[in-house]
Structures are given as C-alpha cells and as structure tokens.
Amino acid sequence: MPDARPLLASELEPLAIGAWILGAGGGGDPYHAYLNLRRLYAEGVTLSLLDPAELDDDATIAVVSTMGSPLVGEERLTDPEVAALAVRQMQEHVGCEFDAVMSLEIGGSNAFQPLMVAAVMGLPVLDADSMGRAYPEAQHSSFAIGDLKPYPLTLADVRDNAVVVSKVTSWKWMERLSRKVCAEVGSLAATCKAPRTGREVKEWGVLHTVTQAIRLGEVVMQARASKVDPVAAVVDHAGGLLLFSGKVVDVERRATEGFLRGTARVAGLDRDAGRVFRVDFQNEFTVGWVDDEVRVTVPDIICIMDATTGDAIGTEALRYGQRVKVIALPAPELQTTAKGLEHVGPRAFGYDLDFRSVFGGGGMRGSCDGRGDASACGPSGDTP
C-alpha cells in the first residue's frame, strides 16, 4: 500500500464544519464524532489520508457508515469500537483483510465513521466517498449507479448484535432489508457495505471529498476570523448559489422506518421579504419551493445554514426563529446523468418532477462514466 499523508488534528474541526455543509441537512451532526476523534488524538492516535489515485487496482476497501435516523443519533452517540465491529464482521464473513477504509457518504457525521474505524484498526482513510454529500438510502451511492454488486453487508449495534445480509437481488432490496434491521435495533447502527476494489473506487467513487470538506470548513473558519459573511464565502468557494434568506417559522417532522421525514418553512427576510420557502426532507433536503413554485431539487445539494455563523443546520435541529440562508451547491456530475437521475433525481424520492439544476444546463450533465453516452451506464433502475 502506498504512503499516505498524516491527517492532522487541526483538520478535524474544519472537516466537521465542511462535512456538515455537504450533509444537505442529513448524515447526522458531526460535532460529537469530532469530539470523539479529538479525544483519541489527545491520547496519541494518529491517522493517515490516502489519495485514491495511489490505490492498487486489487486493493480491498471497507465502505462504512452509520445507518439510521439523525434524531436518534443525537441521543445515542457513535462508538469507535462498534464502528470497527461491523468491519471486523465483514473481514470474517468474506475472509479478507482490508487495505483502507472509506465512508459511504462524506456528509455529516459519516465523514468521521472511517476515521473511527481507522483509529481502532490502524487502517489508512481513503480520500473519497460514494455520494459527495449525504443521501438516505443505499441505492443513492455512486457504486449503485455503476451497477456494482450490493452485497454483502454487515451491521452492528451497541448491544453487540451483529447481522450479515449475505445476498440480495438489488440495491433497493439491500436498502429494504438492512433498514428493517436498523429500525429493530433502535434506528441507529454501524454498517460495513460491500467491499470495493481499488479499481472500483477509482472508477466509481466520488474522489477527494475528505479534502473537499476540510477546505470548505477552512473557508468558514477563515471568514469568521475575518468577520465577513461565512455563507457568502462558502457560496463563492464552492461555486454555489444563495437561494433564500429568512426565518424558520414552522417544522413538521417524524421519525419513521429508520428515517427522519418532514417539511420546514422559512419566511423571507430582506430581499425575500413577503415570500416563503418550503423544503421537504427524508433525512436530507430533497425538494424546495418558493411560494409553491419548485426552486431546487436533488441532486443539487440543498443546505440550510445559520445566517450568522455559517454552520449548517440539520433536519433534526431546525427550530422556530432561526435566521437562516438557503444555498445550493453543485452535485457530482455522475449524479446528473440519465442513469444518475434514476437513482438520485426527484422521481427517485417520489416526486413527479423533472430535474432542472439551479446551475443551468437543463436536467443532465455529461455521461454516466464520463467516457461516452448514458447508455454505457447499464440497465435503468431495479425493482424490488
């Protein structure tokens, strides 16, 4: 395995800030995971970050996440040993030793899941994920878009329960079965997804997203130190758009089937006075309307941020009276292809809407694999 650079203790805070922004309202608040890692660093743990370009094609990569409801995650904190248990289960089940560990999603606290595993197991952390943000379900990953094998999956909880899903017929079936187990153990569990090869990660992963999140967090911290608008700094740095400014006036949410679902409403202030922004969420924000006209949809990354501090606000933390700014960030190009939209476009979340990016260019950008037309991406969809 090639050399990896040290992941510095000073990079943990900006990683938490940037990952929370990329969470699009979901993925879980990374603050407690950040404190956990800061403690481990203080005790002498050191971690390394590996560029995916340096991976051998036959390297074996663990893909990890915390599955469940962000609201439950506020009460039941992630344990590094439990995170590592799911990975050890996978090693035992498939008879392999992992060369590195990566996150299923860079958004929210899941950015720290591979760091916790690495701290326990001594593995390098791969600078990549499979979403470039947070999404609620297994079939939303780039590996699913690429039609890679969805099984096996291992799942562990704080009671030392350990479950293996050894085979499924589709990504949607993997989601359905693993979500049922997750709900039964309290809507929060550590998982290790199907192992990936170095070649699969390089071809289908969303690369360098740990570095992206760190840089995004550094932009926020630098803006605060310079006493300039951190939200504007994020928009400028990431090529985003400011969609709406206002005050949260209503939040409806419920934890159901392992998800946090609901709707939030923001009354406009300043240039948006007299208008209302409404946004639906399933863990993450999915579709936003301004005065009943669709303004933004997945896969564009919808973020609600504190208007003063530039901190992202998760769907579990939205409260009446918060002064917020709503921004959109560009989605990874893979997600805006015809095949990508089948997995992560508005119709994939049950909305009878075509995707029209707020960044222009119609509903699709590029081809599925970046090398030809979208037909190269394989069959469309899968039905449970």
KOLLO-681782 format. One record per residue (C-alpha): residue in three letters; x negated, y negated, z. Coordinates in steps of 0.25 Angstrom, whole numbers, plus 5000, padded with zeros to 4 digits. Each point is the difference from the previous one (the first is absolute). Last residue first. Layout:
['Ala'; [X; Y; Z]]
...
# end
This chain:
['Pro'; [5151; 5019; 4978]]
['Thr'; [4999; 4993; 4986]]
['Asp'; [4986; 4996; 4995]]
['Gly'; [4997; 4987; 4992]]
['Ser'; [4995; 4999; 4986]]
['Pro'; [4991; 5010; 4994]]
['Gly'; [4985; 4997; 4998]]
['Cys'; [4993; 4987; 5000]]
['Ala'; [4994; 5000; 4986]]
['Ser'; [5014; 4996; 4995]]
['Ala'; [4997; 4986; 5006]]
['Asp'; [4991; 4997; 4989]]
['Gly'; [4985; 5001; 5000]]
['Arg'; [4987; 4998; 5009]]
['Gly'; [5005; 4992; 5012]]
['Asp'; [5006; 5013; 5006]]
['Cys'; [5014; 4996; 5001]]
['Ser'; [5000; 4989; 4989]]
['Gly'; [4999; 4985; 5001]]
['Arg'; [5010; 4991; 5007]]
['Met'; [5015; 5003; 5001]]
['Gly'; [5012; 4992; 5003]]
['Gly'; [4998; 4987; 4993]]
['Gly'; [4986; 4993; 5000]]
['Gly'; [5004; 4990; 5011]]
['Phe'; [4994; 4999; 5014]]
['Val'; [5013; 5001; 5006]]
['Ser'; [5001; 5014; 4994]]
['Arg'; [5013; 5004; 4994]]
['Phe'; [5004; 5014; 5004]]
['Asp'; [5013; 5005; 4995]]
['Leu'; [5011; 5001; 5010]]
['Asp'; [5011; 5010; 5004]]
['Tyr'; [4993; 5001; 5014]]
['Gly'; [4999; 5014; 5006]]
['Phe'; [4985; 4999; 5005]]
['Ala'; [4994; 5007; 4988]]
['Arg'; [5009; 4990; 4991]]
['Pro'; [4992; 4988; 5006]]
['Gly'; [4987; 5006; 4995]]
['Val'; [4991; 5009; 5008]]
['His'; [5000; 5014; 4994]]
['Glu'; [5007; 4998; 4986]]
['Leu'; [4993; 4986; 5000]]
['Gly'; [4987; 5007; 5000]]
['Lys'; [5003; 5008; 4988]]
['Ala'; [5004; 4988; 4992]]
['Thr'; [4988; 4992; 5005]]
['Thr'; [5001; 4990; 5011]]
['Gln'; [4995; 5010; 5011]]
['Leu'; [4987; 5002; 4992]]
['Glu'; [4997; 4985; 5000]]
['Pro'; [4999; 4999; 5015]]
['Ala'; [5011; 4990; 5004]]
['Pro'; [4997; 4985; 5000]]
['Leu'; [5003; 4993; 5013]]
['Ala'; [5014; 4993; 5004]]
['Ile'; [5002; 4990; 5011]]
['Val'; [5010; 4997; 5010]]
['Lys'; [4997; 4989; 5010]]
['Val'; [5005; 5001; 5014]]
['Arg'; [5005; 4992; 5012]]
['Gln'; [5005; 5010; 5010]]
['Gly'; [5014; 4996; 5006]]
['Tyr'; [5007; 5013; 5000]]
['Arg'; [4990; 5012; 5001]]
['Leu'; [4992; 5009; 4990]]
['Ala'; [4991; 5009; 5007]]
['Glu'; [5005; 5014; 4995]]
['Thr'; [4999; 4995; 4986]]
['Gly'; [4986; 4996; 5002]]
['Ile'; [4995; 4985; 5000]]
['Ala'; [4987; 4997; 4993]]
['Asp'; [4991; 4990; 5008]]
['Gly'; [4998; 4987; 4992]]
['Thr'; [4999; 4992; 5014]]
['Thr'; [5010; 4989; 4997]]
['Ala'; [5010; 5005; 4990]]
['Asp'; [5000; 5014; 5006]]
['Met'; [5001; 5009; 4987]]
['Ile'; [5010; 5008; 4993]]
['Cys'; [4993; 5008; 4989]]
['Ile'; [5006; 5006; 4987]]
['Ile'; [4990; 5008; 4992]]
['Asp'; [5006; 5001; 4986]]
['Pro'; [5003; 5015; 4998]]
['Val'; [5011; 4997; 5004]]
['Thr'; [5010; 4989; 4998]]
['Val'; [5000; 4984; 5000]]
['Arg'; [5010; 4989; 4998]]
['Val'; [5013; 5007; 4997]]
['Glu'; [5011; 4990; 5001]]
['Asp'; [5009; 5000; 5012]]
['Asp'; [4996; 4987; 5005]]
['Val'; [4985; 5004; 4999]]
['Trp'; [4999; 5015; 5000]]
['Gly'; [4989; 5009; 5004]]
['Val'; [4999; 5015; 4997]]
['Thr'; [4991; 5011; 5007]]
['Phe'; [4993; 4995; 5013]]
['Glu'; [4994; 5011; 5007]]
['Asn'; [5005; 5010; 5011]]
['Gln'; [5012; 5001; 4991]]
['Phe'; [5003; 4985; 4998]]
['Asp'; [5010; 4991; 4994]]
['Val'; [4997; 4985; 4998]]
['Arg'; [5009; 4988; 5000]]
['Phe'; [4995; 4986; 4998]]
['Val'; [5010; 4988; 5002]]
['Arg'; [5001; 4987; 4994]]
['Gly'; [5003; 4986; 5006]]
['Ala'; [4986; 4996; 5003]]
['Asp'; [4990; 5007; 4990]]
['Arg'; [4991; 4988; 4998]]
['Asp'; [4999; 4998; 5015]]
['Leu'; [5008; 5011; 5007]]
['Gly'; [5008; 5012; 4995]]
['Ala'; [5008; 5009; 5009]]
['Val'; [4993; 5014; 5000]]
['Arg'; [5009; 5013; 5001]]
['Ala'; [4995; 5014; 5003]]
['Thr'; [5006; 5013; 4996]]
['Gly'; [4998; 5014; 5005]]
['Arg'; [4993; 5014; 5001]]
['Leu'; [4990; 5005; 5009]]
['Phe'; [4997; 5014; 4995]]
['Gly'; [4999; 5014; 5007]]
['Glu'; [5014; 5004; 4996]]
['Thr'; [5006; 4988; 5006]]
['Ala'; [4994; 4988; 5008]]
['Arg'; [5010; 4988; 4998]]
['Arg'; [4998; 4986; 4996]]
['Glu'; [5008; 4987; 4998]]
['Val'; [4992; 4987; 5002]]
['Asp'; [5006; 4986; 4999]]
['Val'; [4996; 4985; 5000]]
['Val'; [4985; 5001; 4997]]
['Lys'; [4995; 4986; 4997]]
['Gly'; [4995; 4995; 4987]]
['Ser'; [4990; 5000; 4988]]
['Phe'; [5002; 5008; 4987]]
['Leu'; [4993; 5006; 4988]]
['Leu'; [4985; 4996; 5002]]
['Leu'; [4993; 5008; 4989]]
['Gly'; [4987; 5008; 5000]]
['Gly'; [4987; 5000; 4993]]
['Ala'; [4993; 5007; 5012]]
['His'; [4991; 4988; 5005]]
['Asp'; [5010; 4989; 4997]]
['Val'; [5012; 5007; 5006]]
['Val'; [4992; 5003; 5012]]
['Ala'; [4995; 4986; 5002]]
['Ala'; [5014; 4995; 4998]]
['Val'; [5004; 5009; 5012]]
['Pro'; [4988; 4996; 5008]]
['Asp'; [5004; 4985; 4999]]
['Val'; [4987; 4992; 5004]]
['Lys'; [4994; 4998; 5014]]
['Ser'; [4986; 5004; 4996]]
['Ala'; [5000; 5011; 5010]]
['Arg'; [5014; 5005; 4996]]
['Ala'; [4996; 5000; 4985]]
['Gln'; [4987; 5008; 5003]]
['Met'; [5008; 5010; 5008]]
['Val'; [5011; 5002; 4989]]
['Val'; [4989; 5001; 4989]]
['Glu'; [4993; 5010; 5009]]
['Gly'; [5013; 5009; 5001]]
['Leu'; [5001; 5000; 4985]]
['Arg'; [4985; 5004; 4998]]
['Ile'; [5002; 5011; 5010]]
['Ala'; [5012; 5005; 4993]]
['Gln'; [4993; 5000; 4986]]
['Thr'; [4988; 5007; 5006]]
['Val'; [5010; 5011; 5005]]
['Thr'; [5007; 5000; 4987]]
['His'; [4987; 5003; 4992]]
['Leu'; [5008; 5010; 4990]]
['Val'; [5014; 5003; 4998]]
['Gly'; [4998; 5015; 4998]]
['Trp'; [5004; 5007; 4987]]
['Glu'; [4987; 5003; 4992]]
['Lys'; [4990; 4998; 5011]]
['Val'; [5008; 5007; 5010]]
['Glu'; [5003; 5011; 4991]]
['Arg'; [4985; 5002; 4997]]
['Gly'; [4996; 5000; 5014]]
['Thr'; [5009; 5011; 5003]]
['Arg'; [5013; 4998; 5008]]
['Pro'; [5006; 5008; 5012]]
['Ala'; [5015; 5000; 5001]]
['Lys'; [5004; 4990; 5011]]
['Cys'; [4996; 5000; 5014]]
['Thr'; [5010; 4995; 5010]]
['Ala'; [5001; 4994; 5013]]
['Ala'; [5015; 4999; 5006]]
['Leu'; [5010; 4990; 5004]]
['Ser'; [5015; 5001; 4998]]
['Gly'; [5002; 5008; 5013]]
['Val'; [4996; 5014; 4997]]
['Glu'; [5013; 5003; 4993]]
['Ala'; [4999; 4988; 4991]]
['Cys'; [4986; 5004; 4996]]
['Val'; [5004; 5014; 4996]]
['Lys'; [5012; 4994; 4992]]
['Arg'; [4990; 4991; 4993]]
['Ser'; [4991; 5011; 4997]]
['Leu'; [5011; 5008; 4993]]
['Arg'; [5005; 4988; 4992]]
['Glu'; [4987; 4994; 4996]]
['Met'; [4994; 5013; 4995]]
['Trp'; [5013; 5002; 4992]]
['Lys'; [4999; 4987; 4994]]
['Trp'; [4985; 5003; 4996]]
['Ser'; [5005; 5013; 4993]]
['Thr'; [5002; 5015; 5001]]
['Val'; [4994; 5001; 5014]]
['Lys'; [4989; 5009; 5006]]
['Ser'; [4993; 5002; 5013]]
['Val'; [5007; 4990; 5009]]
['Val'; [4992; 5002; 5013]]
['Val'; [5005; 4996; 5014]]
['Ala'; [4992; 4997; 5013]]
['Asn'; [5007; 4996; 5013]]
['Asp'; [4989; 4995; 5010]]
['Arg'; [5010; 4992; 5007]]
['Val'; [4994; 4987; 4994]]
['Asp'; [5004; 5004; 4986]]
['Ala'; [4993; 5008; 4989]]
['Leu'; [5004; 5001; 4985]]
['Thr'; [4993; 5008; 4989]]
['Leu'; [5003; 4999; 4985]]
['Pro'; [4997; 5010; 4989]]
['Tyr'; [5004; 4995; 4990]]
['Pro'; [5003; 4989; 4990]]
['Lys'; [4992; 5005; 4988]]
['Leu'; [4997; 4988; 4991]]
['Asp'; [5010; 4994; 4991]]
['Gly'; [4992; 4987; 4998]]
['Ile'; [5012; 4992; 5005]]
['Ala'; [5000; 5009; 5012]]
['Phe'; [4985; 4998; 5002]]
['Ser'; [5003; 4985; 4999]]
['Ser'; [5009; 5001; 5012]]
['His'; [5015; 4997; 5000]]
['Gln'; [5004; 5015; 5000]]
['Ala'; [4996; 5001; 5015]]
['Glu'; [5009; 4989; 5005]]
['Pro'; [5001; 4987; 5007]]
['Tyr'; [4990; 4991; 4993]]
['Ala'; [4988; 4992; 5005]]
['Arg'; [4990; 4993; 4992]]
['Gly'; [4990; 5004; 4989]]
['Met'; [5007; 5013; 4999]]
['Ser'; [4991; 5012; 5000]]
['Asp'; [4988; 4995; 5008]]
['Ala'; [4986; 4996; 4998]]
['Asp'; [4987; 4996; 5007]]
['Leu'; [4997; 5014; 5005]]
['Val'; [4997; 5002; 5015]]
['Pro'; [4988; 5008; 5003]]
['Leu'; [5002; 5012; 5009]]
['Gly'; [4995; 5002; 5015]]
['Met'; [5013; 5008; 5004]]
['Val'; [5005; 4991; 5012]]
['Ala'; [4996; 4986; 4995]]
['Ala'; [5003; 5004; 4985]]
['Val'; [5014; 5004; 5004]]
['Met'; [5003; 4987; 5007]]
['Leu'; [4994; 4993; 4988]]
['Pro'; [5009; 5008; 4991]]
['Gln'; [5012; 4995; 5007]]
['Phe'; [4996; 4986; 5001]]
['Ala'; [5005; 4995; 4986]]
['Asn'; [5013; 5008; 5005]]
['Ser'; [5002; 4989; 5010]]
['Gly'; [5006; 4991; 4989]]
['Gly'; [4998; 5002; 4985]]
['Ile'; [4988; 5007; 4995]]
['Glu'; [5008; 5012; 4996]]
['Leu'; [4997; 5015; 5000]]
['Ser'; [4987; 4997; 5007]]
['Met'; [4987; 5006; 4997]]
['Val'; [4991; 5011; 5006]]
['Ala'; [4986; 5005; 4996]]
['Asp'; [4993; 5013; 4997]]
['Phe'; [5010; 5009; 5005]]
['Glu'; [4997; 5014; 5004]]
['Cys'; [5009; 5011; 4993]]
['Gly'; [5008; 5012; 5004]]
['Val'; [5014; 4996; 4995]]
['His'; [5007; 5002; 5013]]
['Glu'; [4988; 4997; 5010]]
['Gln'; [4996; 4988; 4993]]
['Met'; [5014; 4995; 5000]]
['Gln'; [5002; 5002; 5014]]
['Arg'; [4987; 4993; 5003]]
['Val'; [5006; 4988; 4993]]
['Ala'; [5013; 5000; 5007]]
['Leu'; [4992; 5001; 5013]]
['Ala'; [4992; 4988; 4997]]
['Ala'; [5012; 4991; 5000]]
['Val'; [5004; 5006; 5014]]
['Glu'; [4986; 4998; 5005]]
['Pro'; [5000; 4985; 4995]]
['Asp'; [5013; 4998; 5008]]
['Thr'; [5010; 4991; 4993]]
['Leu'; [5009; 4992; 5010]]
['Arg'; [5014; 5004; 5003]]
['Glu'; [5008; 4987; 5003]]
['Glu'; [4997; 4991; 4988]]
['Gly'; [4999; 5012; 4992]]
['Val'; [5015; 5003; 5002]]
['Leu'; [5004; 4987; 4993]]
['Pro'; [4990; 5003; 4989]]
['Ser'; [5008; 5013; 4997]]
['Gly'; [4993; 5013; 4996]]
['Met'; [4987; 5005; 4993]]
['Thr'; [4986; 4997; 5005]]
['Ser'; [4991; 5002; 4988]]
['Val'; [4988; 5008; 4995]]
['Val'; [4994; 5004; 4987]]
['Ala'; [4988; 5010; 5002]]
['Ile'; [4990; 5000; 4989]]
['Thr'; [4993; 5012; 4994]]
['Ala'; [4988; 4996; 4991]]
['Asp'; [5000; 5007; 4986]]
['Asp'; [4999; 4988; 4992]]
['Asp'; [4988; 4995; 5009]]
['Leu'; [5004; 4986; 5006]]
['Glu'; [4992; 4988; 4998]]
['Ala'; [5010; 4992; 4992]]
['Pro'; [5009; 5002; 5012]]
['Asp'; [4992; 4991; 5008]]
['Leu'; [4998; 5005; 5014]]
['Leu'; [5002; 4993; 5013]]
['Ser'; [4993; 5004; 5013]]
['Leu'; [5004; 5001; 5014]]
['Thr'; [4992; 4998; 5013]]
['Val'; [5005; 5004; 5014]]
['Gly'; [4992; 4995; 5012]]
['Glu'; [5011; 4998; 5011]]
['Ala'; [5002; 4985; 4995]]
['Tyr'; [5003; 5006; 4986]]
['Leu'; [5011; 5009; 5006]]
['Arg'; [5006; 4989; 5008]]
['Arg'; [5001; 4991; 4987]]
['Leu'; [5006; 5012; 4993]]
['Asn'; [5011; 5001; 5010]]
['Leu'; [5002; 4985; 5000]]
['Tyr'; [5002; 5001; 4985]]
['Ala'; [5009; 5011; 5001]]
['His'; [5008; 4992; 5009]]
['Tyr'; [5001; 4988; 4991]]
['Pro'; [5003; 5008; 4987]]
['Asp'; [5015; 4997; 5000]]
['Gly'; [5006; 5012; 4993]]
['Gly'; [4999; 5003; 4985]]
['Gly'; [5011; 4991; 4997]]
['Gly'; [5003; 4985; 4997]]
['Ala'; [4993; 4999; 4987]]
['Gly'; [4989; 5008; 5006]]
['Leu'; [4990; 4992; 4992]]
['Ile'; [5001; 4989; 5010]]
['Trp'; [4998; 5009; 5012]]
['Ala'; [4988; 5006; 4993]]
['Gly'; [4994; 4986; 4999]]
['Ile'; [5001; 4997; 5014]]
['Ala'; [4996; 5014; 5005]]
['Leu'; [4988; 5000; 4991]]
['Pro'; [4996; 4986; 5004]]
['Glu'; [5000; 5005; 5014]]
['Leu'; [4992; 5012; 4997]]
['Glu'; [4989; 4993; 4992]]
['Ser'; [4992; 4995; 5012]]
['Ala'; [4998; 5014; 5005]]
['Leu'; [4993; 5003; 4987]]
['Leu'; [5003; 5011; 4990]]
['Pro'; [4986; 5005; 4997]]
['Arg'; [4997; 5003; 4985]]
['Ala'; [5001; 5014; 4995]]
['Asp'; [4989; 5009; 4995]]
['Pro'; [5003; 5010; 4989]]
['Met'; [5006; 5014; 5004]]
# end
